Amino acid sequence: MKRECFAETGFLGAAVLSASLTALILIFMLFLGFPLFRGGCFFTLLTTPWNPDKGLFGIYPMLAGTLSIVFLSLCWAFPLSLGASALISVIAPTGFAKFCKKTVQMLTGIPTVIYGFVGVFLLVPFIREMFASGSGMSILSASLMLSMVISPTMILIFTDTFESIPASYSAAADALGASPVQKLLYVILPYSRQGIFAGLILSVGRAMGDTLIALMLAGNAVAVPGSILDSARTLTAHIALVIAADFDSIEFKTIFAAGLVLYVFTTSLILLVRIIGGMGMKNR
């Protein structure tokens, strides 16, 4: 009994500590970014360009670059991840499916900087030669490599969702003579739609929070991108590049605006996943 009480207290303390640290981070960013709110320029920063020579320190180009790279990376990663998950969970023989899943699990442990190096030495020259435009460091290069970073996590989430289908559903489909593809289309995917959506949302958060891929492959241009072959700078890369600026300058304070935007996006995504999870539990 004492052991159970000790474990319960420990888990409660860990939960309180995690929540407190998250709240303290938000308070820290709000405190240091308060001059931006007090001066009424926080929302102005979200809609103006970055041009220090003209006294403009808006993060709109970084916001546009972030959303462009994240959206495009999801366009590459989602069909790849969904197909790989279907192969592992439904179509492939058991032995090959286990091998594929172990391989995907191994890919999740590869440091992001390794993906970045591969992108710099292989993907960027390929994009540059293929399109004969620019340096090759562009939204397209960053999104392609970022899709490789987020795909393993998305595959594992989708696979776990597919494998959580009740055995009675699968048995009923088999009894009706359904092929693996028919079972996937008419039983597994409809049942798993909430889990798929939750995995997609979590992958958006993972993509938005990545720094190294954008820093190494996107080109870090501070102009609003006009095409996927243009260079761009993300919010995370902006924070990494501006962190050494004068602490009292408006340039330095923009990193707190970028941090708050990322924090709000991430918090919203987590809440959305919680809501979807709650809806899924009620439906079951």
Phi, psi and omega in degrees: 000317179296322180296320179295319178295321179296316179295319179297318178296319179297316179295320178296318179297320179295320179295317179295319180297316180298314180295322180294318179296320178298316179294321180294323177298317178297316179298318179301313181292322178294321181295313181285336177266003182302321177304329179292320178289319182296323179279355179072020185253004181297308182288336174293323179297331182285346186237001182248155181282174179256110179208083183304330180298332179255011179075021180255125182232037180287150180256016179301318178299323179290323177295317178295319178296318179298310182296323180295312182293318180296312182298315182292322178296324177291325177298325177281318191282325187296307179297323178298314182292319180296317179295318179295321179294319177296320178297314183292318189273331191236311195270315188287151172300158187302314183297313180293324179296318178296320178298315179297319181293320177297321179296316179296319178298323177293323181296330180293340181269356180285128180301145182298328182296332177294317175301321180297317178297317178300319179295319182295317187268341181242308186287314182300311177299324179295315179296320180296317181286324184292317184259351179049045182212127175070195184271351185092343176275103191210178176299321181298312180298313181295320182291322178297314180288325177295326177296327176290331180287318185272343183299314181303317178296317180296320179298315181295320179295314179297319180297314178298324178294316179296322183282353178270004178298132178304140182299330181295325178295314180295320180294322179296318178296319178295321180295331179275359178082023181289140174283165178304321180292318178296320178297321179295314186287322189255348181238303189288310183297314177299321180290331187263007188300323179290321176294323177296317179295320178296318177297323178295318180294317178298324178291327175299315178298320178296319181292319181293329183275354181286139182248312191294319182299312179294321182294323185269334190240341187276345178095340174059033175284142184263016176263154177293124183292142179256343178206172182287349177268357178277154174282157182206163175237134179267170179297318180293319177295324178298316179299316181294325184277332186262354186301336182270006181287169178301128185301330184270357184276155176295332178300316179292322182292341179293337180293333177284327174296317178296318179296320179294321178298315178296320180297315180296317178299311183296316179298319179297320179294318179296316178298321179296319177297319178299317180296316179297318178298319178295320177295322179295321179294322179294320182292334180272000000 
